[in-house]
Amino acid sequence: VQLQASGGGLVQAGGSLRLSCAASGITRSINSFAWYRQAPEKQRELVALISSLGSTNYADSVKGRFTMSRGNAKNTVYLQMNNLKPEDTAVYYCNAFIGMHYWGKGTQVTVSS
């Protein structure tokens, strides 16, 4: 199983970015996808999760600003991030749960003030 994340970058506060994650090499149904992030010297934290049924959950810090969705392509998810804040700066990781957790390489998001 491979997860390929993309879409990170540098943006000013108040701006937007859209992260993408494509999963490949999967022969079983994916239970859920999630986005995590890890800022320097902080623990990795859950940002958003989408279940196989399409229900979503968000960290309180991003509610109302971030939206996670599934793409038309199978095993693709997105994280639309609006009204970005400097505290959103982190490496963002895509995660898929298929009986066990699979992780993609992170993509850097930097929000300047």
Steps between C-alpha positions, in 0.01 A plus 500: 500500500634839404358838587608800295425840649540828318386860504700651781680829470550849633199726541419819684265504795142500380589308186399155383664175399363167383678181595450180304569141593487207260523142621628218282580134535180435694299181461270549796246768583639795687330545835592865530734771384642767724731797497742553785748779552815547700646838581861540616550370853137393526327166488322383189131586522188396315363776279215335312356156431255363248339159542413249232144627524609859442453639848763748611656614825728795560730629767345793683782723381404457134122470514334744263824556308604157371292258297593141424339324207532197276584538135323346203807286447502200725724524804561874468425756767546873536542750779383848411657745742360852511577801716837351587676621812869497594421232759395269216864482395604136515582193298172341397475122468242291323386188683287205391363232729466158337519270795812687594623854451688599188683830470612710210797730495409840632446820311612829651248777558642835605276793583667838534357778712 
